[in-house]
Amino acid sequence: ADDIIAPHLRDVINASLTTATFPESWKHAELNALLKKPTADPTDLKNFRPISLLPFPAKVIEKIVNSQLTIALETHDSLDPTQFGFRANHSTE
């Protein structure tokens, strides 16, 4: 089934990146409430945290764009040398 779906998904993602468009349906997340601890009281709303689930293609595009931006910023030395957060192979240790 992967080899049937993958080429079509690739084409849609490539078209989205090439045209700089993002399908409206991919912008909608499903919001779920997740109990913080299994032992927490499920009748108390404070014991829940929200999680949003995005469509799979949206997550793929997000990772591709993040990767491309990171490469471009690092190639052109556009990041402050003291910027360690959210950067691979950079730590404060």
Buried (B, 14 or more C-beta within 10 A) or exposed (E): EEEEEEEEEEEBBEEBBEEEEBBEEBEEEEEEEEEEEEEEEEEEEEBBEEEEEBBEBBEBBEEBEEEEEBEEEEEEEEEEEEEEEEEEEEEEE
